[in-house]
Amino acid sequence: MVYLVKTTEQYRAESEQEAKNFIEEQKKNKNYTVDKYSSEYKCTKAKGEVVDEWYRVSIVKSFTSEKEPDCNVSISYGSGNAFEED
């Protein structure tokens, strides 16, 4: 059997506060453990002027132990609940 152990995901947040709030929400989720997280300011410039800005949020999530997996989780990205437990 193959087990999903860990994922690394990146998200776009429109502001620093939105990025912080999103990280806090992820840390409260009981379906996984957040091992690592970061947010980084990003921008696009045209002719020296900032035309778009956002924060890239990176999150590393662990679902089960690699040595002794105790659950089988599958993730579906889209609308609705992303977790389907077997």
PyMOL Python script that loads the backbone (N, CA, C, O; Angstrom):
from pymol import cmd

cmd.read_pdbstr("""\
ATOM      1  N   MET A   1       0.837  -1.178   0.000  1.00  0.00           N
ATOM      2  CA  MET A   1       0.000   0.000   0.000  1.00  0.00           C
ATOM      3  C   MET A   1       0.889   1.251   0.000  1.00  0.00           C
ATOM      4  O   MET A   1       1.967   1.248   0.594  1.00  0.00           O
ATOM      5  N   VAL A   2       0.448   2.290  -0.648  1.00  0.00           N
ATOM      6  CA  VAL A   2       1.169   3.556  -0.712  1.00  0.00           C
ATOM      7  C   VAL A   2       0.453   4.567   0.180  1.00  0.00           C
ATOM      8  O   VAL A   2      -0.769   4.701   0.119  1.00  0.00           O
ATOM      9  N   TYR A   3       1.220   5.278   1.007  1.00  0.00           N
ATOM     10  CA  TYR A   3       0.666   6.253   1.936  1.00  0.00           C
ATOM     11  C   TYR A   3       1.149   7.654   1.596  1.00  0.00           C
ATOM     12  O   TYR A   3       2.321   7.850   1.276  1.00  0.00           O
ATOM     13  N   LEU A   4       0.256   8.618   1.664  1.00  0.00           N
ATOM     14  CA  LEU A   4       0.648  10.016   1.544  1.00  0.00           C
ATOM     15  C   LEU A   4       1.208  10.424   2.900  1.00  0.00           C
ATOM     16  O   LEU A   4       0.502  10.379   3.907  1.00  0.00           O
ATOM     17  N   VAL A   5       2.473  10.821   2.924  1.00  0.00           N
ATOM     18  CA  VAL A   5       3.150  11.142   4.167  1.00  0.00           C
ATOM     19  C   VAL A   5       3.249  12.647   4.370  1.00  0.00           C
ATOM     20  O   VAL A   5       2.965  13.152   5.457  1.00  0.00           O
ATOM     21  N   LYS A   6       3.657  13.373   3.309  1.00  0.00           N
ATOM     22  CA  LYS A   6       3.944  14.800   3.446  1.00  0.00           C
ATOM     23  C   LYS A   6       3.717  15.506   2.117  1.00  0.00           C
ATOM     24  O   LYS A   6       3.916  14.915   1.055  1.00  0.00           O
ATOM     25  N   THR A   7       3.299  16.772   2.169  1.00  0.00           N
ATOM     26  CA  THR A   7       3.167  17.595   0.970  1.00  0.00           C
ATOM     27  C   THR A   7       3.788  18.966   1.231  1.00  0.00           C
ATOM     28  O   THR A   7       3.896  19.412   2.373  1.00  0.00           O
ATOM     29  N   THR A   8       4.188  19.615   0.153  1.00  0.00           N
ATOM     30  CA  THR A   8       4.617  21.007   0.202  1.00  0.00           C
ATOM     31  C   THR A   8       3.709  21.773  -0.746  1.00  0.00           C
ATOM     32  O   THR A   8       3.601  21.435  -1.925  1.00  0.00           O
ATOM     33  N   GLU A   9       3.049  22.817  -0.222  1.00  0.00           N
ATOM     34  CA  GLU A   9       2.095  23.572  -1.022  1.00  0.00           C
ATOM     35  C   GLU A   9       2.470  25.048  -1.012  1.00  0.00           C
ATOM     36  O   GLU A   9       3.013  25.560  -0.032  1.00  0.00           O
ATOM     37  N   GLN A  10       2.174  25.716  -2.111  1.00  0.00           N
ATOM     38  CA  GLN A  10       2.394  27.157  -2.202  1.00  0.00           C
ATOM     39  C   GLN A  10       1.072  27.825  -2.565  1.00  0.00           C
ATOM     40  O   GLN A  10       0.315  27.339  -3.405  1.00  0.00           O
ATOM     41  N   TYR A  11       0.821  28.956  -1.906  1.00  0.00           N
ATOM     42  CA  TYR A  11      -0.402  29.718  -2.107  1.00  0.00           C
ATOM     43  C   TYR A  11      -0.052  31.176  -2.359  1.00  0.00           C
ATOM     44  O   TYR A  11       1.048  31.625  -2.039  1.00  0.00           O
ATOM     45  N   ARG A  12      -0.983  31.899  -2.926  1.00  0.00           N
ATOM     46  CA  ARG A  12      -0.833  33.341  -3.129  1.00  0.00           C
ATOM     47  C   ARG A  12      -1.810  34.051  -2.200  1.00  0.00           C
ATOM     48  O   ARG A  12      -3.000  33.736  -2.175  1.00  0.00           O
ATOM     49  N   ALA A  13      -1.291  35.015  -1.433  1.00  0.00           N
ATOM     50  CA  ALA A  13      -2.116  35.857  -0.566  1.00  0.00           C
ATOM     51  C   ALA A  13      -1.951  37.293  -1.035  1.00  0.00           C
ATOM     52  O   ALA A  13      -0.873  37.687  -1.481  1.00  0.00           O
ATOM     53  N   GLU A  14      -2.999  38.060  -0.936  1.00  0.00           N
ATOM     54  CA  GLU A  14      -2.965  39.434  -1.442  1.00  0.00           C
ATOM     55  C   GLU A  14      -2.301  40.416  -0.491  1.00  0.00           C
ATOM     56  O   GLU A  14      -1.895  41.498  -0.915  1.00  0.00           O
ATOM     57  N   SER A  15      -2.181  40.062   0.796  1.00  0.00           N
ATOM     58  CA  SER A  15      -1.556  40.962   1.760  1.00  0.00           C
ATOM     59  C   SER A  15      -0.792  40.153   2.802  1.00  0.00           C
ATOM     60  O   SER A  15      -0.983  38.943   2.924  1.00  0.00           O
ATOM     61  N   GLU A  16       0.070  40.829   3.549  1.00  0.00           N
ATOM     62  CA  GLU A  16       0.829  40.167   4.600  1.00  0.00           C
ATOM     63  C   GLU A  16      -0.105  39.637   5.686  1.00  0.00           C
ATOM     64  O   GLU A  16       0.102  38.537   6.198  1.00  0.00           O
ATOM     65  N   GLN A  17      -1.124  40.409   6.037  1.00  0.00           N
ATOM     66  CA  GLN A  17      -2.077  39.979   7.064  1.00  0.00           C
ATOM     67  C   GLN A  17      -2.864  38.756   6.606  1.00  0.00           C
ATOM     68  O   GLN A  17      -3.103  37.839   7.391  1.00  0.00           O
ATOM     69  N   GLU A  18      -3.261  38.740   5.350  1.00  0.00           N
ATOM     70  CA  GLU A  18      -3.973  37.578   4.812  1.00  0.00           C
ATOM     71  C   GLU A  18      -3.073  36.339   4.861  1.00  0.00           C
ATOM     72  O   GLU A  18      -3.552  35.246   5.164  1.00  0.00           O
ATOM     73  N   ALA A  19      -1.797  36.492   4.571  1.00  0.00           N
ATOM     74  CA  ALA A  19      -0.849  35.379   4.627  1.00  0.00           C
ATOM     75  C   ALA A  19      -0.726  34.862   6.063  1.00  0.00           C
ATOM     76  O   ALA A  19      -0.749  33.652   6.290  1.00  0.00           O
ATOM     77  N   LYS A  20      -0.597  35.769   7.027  1.00  0.00           N
ATOM     78  CA  LYS A  20      -0.488  35.370   8.434  1.00  0.00           C
ATOM     79  C   LYS A  20      -1.746  34.651   8.901  1.00  0.00           C
ATOM     80  O   LYS A  20      -1.658  33.625   9.574  1.00  0.00           O
ATOM     81  N   ASN A  21      -2.905  35.176   8.554  1.00  0.00           N
ATOM     82  CA  ASN A  21      -4.173  34.546   8.946  1.00  0.00           C
ATOM     83  C   ASN A  21      -4.301  33.147   8.342  1.00  0.00           C
ATOM     84  O   ASN A  21      -4.745  32.215   9.012  1.00  0.00           O
ATOM     85  N   PHE A  22      -3.913  33.006   7.079  1.00  0.00           N
ATOM     86  CA  PHE A  22      -3.991  31.714   6.402  1.00  0.00           C
ATOM     87  C   PHE A  22      -3.092  30.687   7.088  1.00  0.00           C
ATOM     88  O   PHE A  22      -3.499  29.544   7.297  1.00  0.00           O
ATOM     89  N   ILE A  23      -1.874  31.094   7.435  1.00  0.00           N
ATOM     90  CA  ILE A  23      -0.948  30.184   8.121  1.00  0.00           C
ATOM     91  C   ILE A  23      -1.537  29.743   9.460  1.00  0.00           C
ATOM     92  O   ILE A  23      -1.468  28.563   9.807  1.00  0.00           O
ATOM     93  N   GLU A  24      -2.110  30.674  10.209  1.00  0.00           N
ATOM     94  CA  GLU A  24      -2.717  30.333  11.499  1.00  0.00           C
ATOM     95  C   GLU A  24      -3.877  29.355  11.329  1.00  0.00           C
ATOM     96  O   GLU A  24      -4.035  28.441  12.138  1.00  0.00           O
ATOM     97  N   GLU A  25      -4.684  29.534  10.296  1.00  0.00           N
ATOM     98  CA  GLU A  25      -5.781  28.594  10.010  1.00  0.00           C
ATOM     99  C   GLU A  25      -5.240  27.204   9.718  1.00  0.00           C
ATOM    100  O   GLU A  25      -5.787  26.205  10.184  1.00  0.00           O
ATOM    101  N   GLN A  26      -4.158  27.148   8.940  1.00  0.00           N
ATOM    102  CA  GLN A  26      -3.576  25.857   8.586  1.00  0.00           C
ATOM    103  C   GLN A  26      -3.027  25.142   9.822  1.00  0.00           C
ATOM    104  O   GLN A  26      -3.145  23.922   9.935  1.00  0.00           O
ATOM    105  N   LYS A  27      -2.437  25.887  10.735  1.00  0.00           N
ATOM    106  CA  LYS A  27      -1.879  25.294  11.949  1.00  0.00           C
ATOM    107  C   LYS A  27      -2.958  24.712  12.854  1.00  0.00           C
ATOM    108  O   LYS A  27      -2.667  23.816  13.646  1.00  0.00           O
ATOM    109  N   LYS A  28      -4.186  25.192  12.759  1.00  0.00           N
ATOM    110  CA  LYS A  28      -5.294  24.707  13.589  1.00  0.00           C
ATOM    111  C   LYS A  28      -5.970  23.470  13.012  1.00  0.00           C
ATOM    112  O   LYS A  28      -6.738  22.809  13.711  1.00  0.00           O
ATOM    113  N   ASN A  29      -5.701  23.145  11.751  1.00  0.00           N
ATOM    114  CA  ASN A  29      -6.363  22.023  11.090  1.00  0.00           C
ATOM    115  C   ASN A  29      -5.920  20.704  11.720  1.00  0.00           C
ATOM    116  O   ASN A  29      -4.722  20.468  11.882  1.00  0.00           O
ATOM    117  N   LYS A  30      -6.863  19.853  12.071  1.00  0.00           N
ATOM    118  CA  LYS A  30      -6.583  18.579  12.739  1.00  0.00           C
ATOM    119  C   LYS A  30      -6.259  17.438  11.771  1.00  0.00           C
ATOM    120  O   LYS A  30      -5.907  16.346  12.216  1.00  0.00           O
ATOM    121  N   ASN A  31      -6.369  17.663  10.462  1.00  0.00           N
ATOM    122  CA  ASN A  31      -6.108  16.605   9.479  1.00  0.00           C
ATOM    123  C   ASN A  31      -4.626  16.399   9.198  1.00  0.00           C
ATOM    124  O   ASN A  31      -4.248  15.395   8.594  1.00  0.00           O
ATOM    125  N   TYR A  32      -3.781  17.330   9.627  1.00  0.00           N
ATOM    126  CA  TYR A  32      -2.342  17.248   9.373  1.00  0.00           C
ATOM    127  C   TYR A  32      -1.599  18.115  10.373  1.00  0.00           C
ATOM    128  O   TYR A  32      -2.197  18.886  11.123  1.00  0.00           O
ATOM    129  N   THR A  33      -0.281  17.971  10.366  1.00  0.00           N
ATOM    130  CA  THR A  33       0.598  18.796  11.185  1.00  0.00           C
ATOM    131  C   THR A  33       1.385  19.697  10.256  1.00  0.00           C
ATOM    132  O   THR A  33       1.917  19.231   9.248  1.00  0.00           O
ATOM    133  N   VAL A  34       1.469  20.978  10.577  1.00  0.00           N
ATOM    134  CA  VAL A  34       2.286  21.902   9.787  1.00  0.00           C
ATOM    135  C   VAL A  34       3.712  21.809  10.315  1.00  0.00           C
ATOM    136  O   VAL A  34       3.989  22.196  11.450  1.00  0.00           O
ATOM    137  N   ASP A  35       4.615  21.292   9.482  1.00  0.00           N
ATOM    138  CA  ASP A  35       6.011  21.139   9.882  1.00  0.00           C
ATOM    139  C   ASP A  35       6.813  22.412   9.677  1.00  0.00           C
ATOM    140  O   ASP A  35       7.675  22.753  10.486  1.00  0.00           O
ATOM    141  N   LYS A  36       6.523  23.110   8.591  1.00  0.00           N
ATOM    142  CA  LYS A  36       7.268  24.302   8.231  1.00  0.00           C
ATOM    143  C   LYS A  36       6.354  25.235   7.460  1.00  0.00           C
ATOM    144  O   LYS A  36       5.452  24.786   6.754  1.00  0.00           O
ATOM    145  N   TYR A  37       6.587  26.532   7.594  1.00  0.00           N
ATOM    146  CA  TYR A  37       5.810  27.504   6.828  1.00  0.00           C
ATOM    147  C   TYR A  37       6.637  28.768   6.647  1.00  0.00           C
ATOM    148  O   TYR A  37       7.540  29.059   7.430  1.00  0.00           O
ATOM    149  N   SER A  38       6.309  29.508   5.600  1.00  0.00           N
ATOM    150  CA  SER A  38       6.966  30.792   5.356  1.00  0.00           C
ATOM    151  C   SER A  38       6.078  31.624   4.453  1.00  0.00           C
ATOM    152  O   SER A  38       5.215  31.105   3.745  1.00  0.00           O
ATOM    153  N   SER A  39       6.310  32.935   4.495  1.00  0.00           N
ATOM    154  CA  SER A  39       5.648  33.823   3.544  1.00  0.00           C
ATOM    155  C   SER A  39       6.708  34.782   3.017  1.00  0.00           C
ATOM    156  O   SER A  39       7.594  35.220   3.751  1.00  0.00           O
ATOM    157  N   GLU A  40       6.599  35.094   1.742  1.00  0.00           N
ATOM    158  CA  GLU A  40       7.609  35.907   1.069  1.00  0.00           C
ATOM    159  C   GLU A  40       6.916  36.938   0.182  1.00  0.00           C
ATOM    160  O   GLU A  40       6.031  36.602  -0.604  1.00  0.00           O
ATOM    161  N   TYR A  41       7.324  38.180   0.316  1.00  0.00           N
ATOM    162  CA  TYR A  41       6.781  39.255  -0.512  1.00  0.00           C
ATOM    163  C   TYR A  41       7.281  39.083  -1.946  1.00  0.00           C
ATOM    164  O   TYR A  41       8.469  38.848  -2.167  1.00  0.00           O
ATOM    165  N   LYS A  42       6.384  39.199  -2.908  1.00  0.00           N
ATOM    166  CA  LYS A  42       6.722  39.090  -4.326  1.00  0.00           C
ATOM    167  C   LYS A  42       6.074  40.260  -5.061  1.00  0.00           C
ATOM    168  O   LYS A  42       5.040  40.778  -4.641  1.00  0.00           O
ATOM    169  N   CYS A  43       6.694  40.664  -6.156  1.00  0.00           N
ATOM    170  CA  CYS A  43       6.096  41.729  -6.965  1.00  0.00           C
ATOM    171  C   CYS A  43       6.532  41.585  -8.415  1.00  0.00           C
ATOM    172  O   CYS A  43       7.543  40.955  -8.724  1.00  0.00           O
ATOM    173  N   THR A  44       5.742  42.184  -9.292  1.00  0.00           N
ATOM    174  CA  THR A  44       6.054  42.261 -10.710  1.00  0.00           C
ATOM    175  C   THR A  44       6.239  43.729 -11.044  1.00  0.00           C
ATOM    176  O   THR A  44       5.430  44.577 -10.667  1.00  0.00           O
ATOM    177  N   LYS A  45       7.319  44.014 -11.757  1.00  0.00           N
ATOM    178  CA  LYS A  45       7.602  45.403 -12.129  1.00  0.00           C
ATOM    179  C   LYS A  45       7.563  45.562 -13.643  1.00  0.00           C
ATOM    180  O   LYS A  45       7.893  44.640 -14.389  1.00  0.00           O
ATOM    181  N   ALA A  46       7.157  46.740 -14.078  1.00  0.00           N
ATOM    182  CA  ALA A  46       7.190  47.106 -15.493  1.00  0.00           C
ATOM    183  C   ALA A  46       7.752  48.523 -15.569  1.00  0.00           C
ATOM    184  O   ALA A  46       7.213  49.456 -14.973  1.00  0.00           O
ATOM    185  N   LYS A  47       8.816  48.656 -16.294  1.00  0.00           N
ATOM    186  CA  LYS A  47       9.486  49.954 -16.438  1.00  0.00           C
ATOM    187  C   LYS A  47       9.850  50.555 -15.080  1.00  0.00           C
ATOM    188  O   LYS A  47       9.730  51.763 -14.872  1.00  0.00           O
ATOM    189  N   GLY A  48      10.292  49.701 -14.165  1.00  0.00           N
ATOM    190  CA  GLY A  48      10.730  50.157 -12.851  1.00  0.00           C
ATOM    191  C   GLY A  48       9.629  50.395 -11.841  1.00  0.00           C
ATOM    192  O   GLY A  48       9.917  50.702 -10.684  1.00  0.00           O
ATOM    193  N   GLU A  49       8.386  50.263 -12.239  1.00  0.00           N
ATOM    194  CA  GLU A  49       7.265  50.478 -11.325  1.00  0.00           C
ATOM    195  C   GLU A  49       6.600  49.152 -10.962  1.00  0.00           C
ATOM    196  O   GLU A  49       6.476  48.256 -11.798  1.00  0.00           O
ATOM    197  N   VAL A  50       6.180  49.042  -9.718  1.00  0.00           N
ATOM    198  CA  VAL A  50       5.477  47.841  -9.253  1.00  0.00           C
ATOM    199  C   VAL A  50       4.076  47.845  -9.849  1.00  0.00           C
ATOM    200  O   VAL A  50       3.309  48.784  -9.637  1.00  0.00           O
ATOM    201  N   VAL A  51       3.742  46.790 -10.597  1.00  0.00           N
ATOM    202  CA  VAL A  51       2.416  46.682 -11.207  1.00  0.00           C
ATOM    203  C   VAL A  51       1.548  45.623 -10.526  1.00  0.00           C
ATOM    204  O   VAL A  51       0.328  45.618 -10.691  1.00  0.00           O
ATOM    205  N   ASP A  52       2.175  44.726  -9.761  1.00  0.00           N
ATOM    206  CA  ASP A  52       1.432  43.702  -9.033  1.00  0.00           C
ATOM    207  C   ASP A  52       2.275  43.276  -7.840  1.00  0.00           C
ATOM    208  O   ASP A  52       3.496  43.163  -7.943  1.00  0.00           O
ATOM    209  N   GLU A  53       1.618  43.040  -6.705  1.00  0.00           N
ATOM    210  CA  GLU A  53       2.335  42.570  -5.525  1.00  0.00           C
ATOM    211  C   GLU A  53       1.479  41.573  -4.763  1.00  0.00           C
ATOM    212  O   GLU A  53       0.252  41.666  -4.764  1.00  0.00           O
ATOM    213  N   TRP A  54       2.136  40.618  -4.110  1.00  0.00           N
ATOM    214  CA  TRP A  54       1.453  39.565  -3.373  1.00  0.00           C
ATOM    215  C   TRP A  54       2.445  38.905  -2.422  1.00  0.00           C
ATOM    216  O   TRP A  54       3.626  39.250  -2.399  1.00  0.00           O
ATOM    217  N   TYR A  55       1.950  37.955  -1.640  1.00  0.00           N
ATOM    218  CA  TYR A  55       2.796  37.166  -0.752  1.00  0.00           C
ATOM    219  C   TYR A  55       2.670  35.702  -1.148  1.00  0.00           C
ATOM    220  O   TYR A  55       1.565  35.187  -1.318  1.00  0.00           O
ATOM    221  N   ARG A  56       3.814  35.037  -1.294  1.00  0.00           N
ATOM    222  CA  ARG A  56       3.827  33.597  -1.553  1.00  0.00           C
ATOM    223  C   ARG A  56       3.911  32.896  -0.205  1.00  0.00           C
ATOM    224  O   ARG A  56       4.846  33.121   0.563  1.00  0.00           O
ATOM    225  N   VAL A  57       2.932  32.046   0.077  1.00  0.00           N
ATOM    226  CA  VAL A  57       2.898  31.288   1.328  1.00  0.00           C
ATOM    227  C   VAL A  57       3.273  29.850   0.998  1.00  0.00           C
ATOM    228  O   VAL A  57       2.646  29.219   0.147  1.00  0.00           O
ATOM    229  N   SER A  58       4.292  29.337   1.670  1.00  0.00           N
ATOM    230  CA  SER A  58       4.715  27.944   1.505  1.00  0.00           C
ATOM    231  C   SER A  58       4.446  27.203   2.808  1.00  0.00           C
ATOM    232  O   SER A  58       4.782  27.680   3.891  1.00  0.00           O
ATOM    233  N   ILE A  59       3.832  26.025   2.682  1.00  0.00           N
ATOM    234  CA  ILE A  59       3.474  25.225   3.860  1.00  0.00           C
ATOM    235  C   ILE A  59       3.848  23.773   3.609  1.00  0.00           C
ATOM    236  O   ILE A  59       3.519  23.210   2.565  1.00  0.00           O
ATOM    237  N   VAL A  60       4.540  23.170   4.574  1.00  0.00           N
ATOM    238  CA  VAL A  60       4.860  21.745   4.527  1.00  0.00           C
ATOM    239  C   VAL A  60       3.930  21.057   5.531  1.00  0.00           C
ATOM    240  O   VAL A  60       3.948  21.367   6.723  1.00  0.00           O
ATOM    241  N   LYS A  61       3.113  20.113   5.028  1.00  0.00           N
ATOM    242  CA  LYS A  61       2.130  19.411   5.854  1.00  0.00           C
ATOM    243  C   LYS A  61       2.486  17.938   5.963  1.00  0.00           C
ATOM    244  O   LYS A  61       2.807  17.300   4.960  1.00  0.00           O
ATOM    245  N   SER A  62       2.432  17.389   7.183  1.00  0.00           N
ATOM    246  CA  SER A  62       2.650  15.957   7.414  1.00  0.00           C
ATOM    247  C   SER A  62       1.326  15.312   7.793  1.00  0.00           C
ATOM    248  O   SER A  62       0.562  15.858   8.589  1.00  0.00           O
ATOM    249  N   PHE A  63       1.063  14.148   7.216  1.00  0.00           N
ATOM    250  CA  PHE A  63      -0.193  13.451   7.455  1.00  0.00           C
ATOM    251  C   PHE A  63      -0.042  12.234   8.352  1.00  0.00           C
ATOM    252  O   PHE A  63      -0.933  11.923   9.143  1.00  0.00           O
ATOM    253  N   THR A  64       1.093  11.541   8.226  1.00  0.00           N
ATOM    254  CA  THR A  64       1.323  10.344   9.027  1.00  0.00           C
ATOM    255  C   THR A  64       2.827  10.090   9.089  1.00  0.00           C
ATOM    256  O   THR A  64       3.595  10.700   8.345  1.00  0.00           O
ATOM    257  N   SER A  65       3.234   9.208   9.957  1.00  0.00           N
ATOM    258  CA  SER A  65       4.653   8.875  10.106  1.00  0.00           C
ATOM    259  C   SER A  65       5.120   8.044   8.915  1.00  0.00           C
ATOM    260  O   SER A  65       4.428   7.120   8.487  1.00  0.00           O
ATOM    261  N   GLU A  66       6.280   8.370   8.390  1.00  0.00           N
ATOM    262  CA  GLU A  66       6.815   7.602   7.270  1.00  0.00           C
ATOM    263  C   GLU A  66       7.220   6.199   7.717  1.00  0.00           C
ATOM    264  O   GLU A  66       7.063   5.241   6.960  1.00  0.00           O
ATOM    265  N   LYS A  67       7.737   6.070   8.935  1.00  0.00           N
ATOM    266  CA  LYS A  67       8.183   4.774   9.439  1.00  0.00           C
ATOM    267  C   LYS A  67       7.017   3.857   9.784  1.00  0.00           C
ATOM    268  O   LYS A  67       7.057   2.659   9.507  1.00  0.00           O
ATOM    269  N   GLU A  68       5.979   4.427  10.389  1.00  0.00           N
ATOM    270  CA  GLU A  68       4.821   3.642  10.801  1.00  0.00           C
ATOM    271  C   GLU A  68       3.526   4.373  10.444  1.00  0.00           C
ATOM    272  O   GLU A  68       2.874   4.937  11.323  1.00  0.00           O
ATOM    273  N   PRO A  69       3.151   4.368   9.166  1.00  0.00           N
ATOM    274  CA  PRO A  69       1.931   5.074   8.762  1.00  0.00           C
ATOM    275  C   PRO A  69       0.704   4.450   9.424  1.00  0.00           C
ATOM    276  O   PRO A  69       0.558   3.229   9.466  1.00  0.00           O
ATOM    277  N   ASP A  70      -0.173   5.308   9.938  1.00  0.00           N
ATOM    278  CA  ASP A  70      -1.355   4.795  10.627  1.00  0.00           C
ATOM    279  C   ASP A  70      -2.664   5.209   9.973  1.00  0.00           C
ATOM    280  O   ASP A  70      -3.737   4.882  10.479  1.00  0.00           O
ATOM    281  N   CYS A  71      -2.591   5.933   8.844  1.00  0.00           N
ATOM    282  CA  CYS A  71      -3.812   6.297   8.131  1.00  0.00           C
ATOM    283  C   CYS A  71      -3.482   6.488   6.650  1.00  0.00           C
ATOM    284  O   CYS A  71      -2.338   6.744   6.276  1.00  0.00           O
ATOM    285  N   ASN A  72      -4.499   6.358   5.835  1.00  0.00           N
ATOM    286  CA  ASN A  72      -4.345   6.549   4.397  1.00  0.00           C
ATOM    287  C   ASN A  72      -5.209   7.740   4.011  1.00  0.00           C
ATOM    288  O   ASN A  72      -6.431   7.707   4.156  1.00  0.00           O
ATOM    289  N   VAL A  73      -4.567   8.791   3.519  1.00  0.00           N
ATOM    290  CA  VAL A  73      -5.260  10.028   3.175  1.00  0.00           C
ATOM    291  C   VAL A  73      -5.063  10.301   1.695  1.00  0.00           C
ATOM    292  O   VAL A  73      -3.966  10.121   1.167  1.00  0.00           O
ATOM    293  N   SER A  74      -6.121  10.734   1.025  1.00  0.00           N
ATOM    294  CA  SER A  74      -5.977  11.210  -0.351  1.00  0.00           C
ATOM    295  C   SER A  74      -6.510  12.634  -0.393  1.00  0.00           C
ATOM    296  O   SER A  74      -7.501  12.960   0.260  1.00  0.00           O
ATOM    297  N   ILE A  75      -5.844  13.469  -1.164  1.00  0.00           N
ATOM    298  CA  ILE A  75      -6.207  14.875  -1.242  1.00  0.00           C
ATOM    299  C   ILE A  75      -6.717  15.185  -2.636  1.00  0.00           C
ATOM    300  O   ILE A  75      -6.156  14.734  -3.635  1.00  0.00           O
ATOM    301  N   SER A  76      -7.787  15.960  -2.689  1.00  0.00           N
ATOM    302  CA  SER A  76      -8.349  16.407  -3.949  1.00  0.00           C
ATOM    303  C   SER A  76      -8.379  17.925  -3.921  1.00  0.00           C
ATOM    304  O   SER A  76      -8.995  18.519  -3.036  1.00  0.00           O
ATOM    305  N   TYR A  77      -7.716  18.557  -4.884  1.00  0.00           N
ATOM    306  CA  TYR A  77      -7.683  20.011  -4.930  1.00  0.00           C
ATOM    307  C   TYR A  77      -8.835  20.521  -5.781  1.00  0.00           C
ATOM    308  O   TYR A  77      -9.069  20.025  -6.883  1.00  0.00           O
ATOM    309  N   GLY A  78      -9.542  21.501  -5.275  1.00  0.00           N
ATOM    310  CA  GLY A  78     -10.694  22.075  -5.955  1.00  0.00           C
ATOM    311  C   GLY A  78     -11.585  22.695  -4.904  1.00  0.00           C
ATOM    312  O   GLY A  78     -11.126  23.033  -3.813  1.00  0.00           O
ATOM    313  N   SER A  79     -12.842  22.844  -5.223  1.00  0.00           N
ATOM    314  CA  SER A  79     -13.759  23.434  -4.249  1.00  0.00           C
ATOM    315  C   SER A  79     -14.275  22.370  -3.304  1.00  0.00           C
ATOM    316  O   SER A  79     -14.309  21.186  -3.639  1.00  0.00           O
ATOM    317  N   GLY A  80     -14.674  22.800  -2.126  1.00  0.00           N
ATOM    318  CA  GLY A  80     -15.190  21.869  -1.130  1.00  0.00           C
ATOM    319  C   GLY A  80     -14.083  21.337  -0.242  1.00  0.00           C
ATOM    320  O   GLY A  80     -12.993  21.907  -0.203  1.00  0.00           O
ATOM    321  N   ASN A  81     -14.344  20.260   0.467  1.00  0.00           N
ATOM    322  CA  ASN A  81     -13.382  19.656   1.384  1.00  0.00           C
ATOM    323  C   ASN A  81     -12.288  18.961   0.588  1.00  0.00           C
ATOM    324  O   ASN A  81     -12.587  18.155  -0.294  1.00  0.00           O
ATOM    325  N   ALA A  82     -11.039  19.254   0.878  1.00  0.00           N
ATOM    326  CA  ALA A  82      -9.908  18.699   0.128  1.00  0.00           C
ATOM    327  C   ALA A  82      -9.518  17.331   0.629  1.00  0.00           C
ATOM    328  O   ALA A  82      -8.708  16.664  -0.016  1.00  0.00           O
ATOM    329  N   PHE A  83     -10.056  16.876   1.754  1.00  0.00           N
ATOM    330  CA  PHE A  83      -9.611  15.624   2.338  1.00  0.00           C
ATOM    331  C   PHE A  83     -10.667  14.551   2.228  1.00  0.00           C
ATOM    332  O   PHE A  83     -11.837  14.757   2.548  1.00  0.00           O
ATOM    333  N   GLU A  84     -10.220  13.399   1.766  1.00  0.00           N
ATOM    334  CA  GLU A  84     -11.082  12.223   1.679  1.00  0.00           C
ATOM    335  C   GLU A  84     -10.344  11.116   2.386  1.00  0.00           C
ATOM    336  O   GLU A  84      -9.370  10.590   1.847  1.00  0.00           O
ATOM    337  N   GLU A  85     -10.776  10.742   3.584  1.00  0.00           N
ATOM    338  CA  GLU A  85     -10.097   9.700   4.337  1.00  0.00           C
ATOM    339  C   GLU A  85     -10.655   8.340   3.963  1.00  0.00           C
ATOM    340  O   GLU A  85     -11.864   8.166   3.805  1.00  0.00           O
ATOM    341  N   ASP A  86      -9.735   7.363   3.823  1.00  0.00           N
ATOM    342  CA  ASP A  86     -10.129   5.980   3.525  1.00  0.00           C
ATOM    343  C   ASP A  86     -10.315   5.196   4.802  1.00  0.00           C
ATOM    344  O   ASP A  86     -10.646   4.012   4.757  1.00  0.00           O
TER     345      ASP A  86
END
""", "prot")
cmd.dss("prot")
cmd.show_as("cartoon", "prot")
cmd.util.cbc("prot")
cmd.orient("prot")
